[in-house]
Amino acid sequence: MTARRRLDWRVVGVTEDRKIEFQVTNRSMLTLPCLSLGVRAPGLEGGVWLPVGGIGPGTTKIVTFDCCSKFAEPADAEVFSLEDPEPESRDEYWEFRTLSPSP
């Protein structure tokens, strides 16, 4: 299983300033800088790069991120996991740009 698949996440709410709150647990041996996710809402389909660089192996944190507030209501957004990339599409996933092994 890849390091990105060992990052467990779920949406836990929306803040007053219209950011989406995620609970993220790192079950990997690596600390990834970010996690590429898909997002869709009425009139919107795209992706976001959730900053998870501060979540080391074995830890859980809440990450707050503005995924779509300029284009759609965050409460109406569906955030979803993306498929694992193929070798030719790895450059489209931010988590593969810089990997940090854990001490």
N, C-alpha and C positions, 0 to 999 in steps of 0.2 A: 504494500500500500504506500502511496506517495505521501510526502510530508503535507502537502496541501489537503489531502483527504483525511489527515489526522488532526486537522483543525476543526473541531466541532463548534458550530455556531447556531444561534437562533435569535430571531428578533424578539426583544422583550418590551418594546414600547416606542413611543414618539415623544420627544421633548417639546417643551413649550416653544422653543425656537425652531421647530419643524425638522429636527434631525432624528434619524432613526437610531435607536439604541440596540446594540447587539451584545449578547453574552457569548464570549469566545473562550474555548478551552483548547490549549495546545497539548495534544497527545503525541506529538512528534519529538524527535531528538534535535530538530533544527528550530531556529527562530526565523520565520519568514518575514520579510519587510511588509508584505501586504498579501491580501487574498482577493483574487478576482472573483466577483460574483455577478450574476445577471440581475437586472431589475426591470420590471414592467408595471405599467399603470395605464389607465385610459389615456391614449394618445402618446405613449412613451414605451419604447423598448430599447434597452441598452445594457451597459455594464458599469460597474464601479470597482474601485480598488480599495478595499477596506484596509486601513493602516493597522497592522497587527504586530509590528516590529517590537513593541514593548511587552509582548506576551511570550515569555520563555517556556521551555518544556515543563510540563506538569502544572502549569498555572492557568487560572481562569480570571478574566477581566471583562469589564463592561467597556465597549468601544462605542462612542457616539460619532455619527458621521452623516453629513448631508448628502444623501443619495440622489435626491430628485426634486427638492422643494422649489426650484426655479421653473419646473416643468409640470409638476403634478403634486397632488396632495400626498404627503408621506404616509398617511393612514390608509390610503388606497393602493399603495405600492406593494407589489409582491417581489420579494427578494428570493433568488434561487441559486443553487449551486450550478456551476458550469461543468461541462464534461471535461475530463482530463484532456490536456492538449496533445495533439500529435506532434512529432518532431518538427514539422514545418510550421506549426502555429505557436510554438513555445514563446516566441518573441511578443506575442499578443497578451501574454500573461505576466503581469508585473512581478509576481513572486519569483520568477526565474531570472530576473535581472540582477539581483544580488542576494546570495544566500549566506547566512551566518551560522557556522556550526557552533553548537553549544560547548562550553568548557567541560 
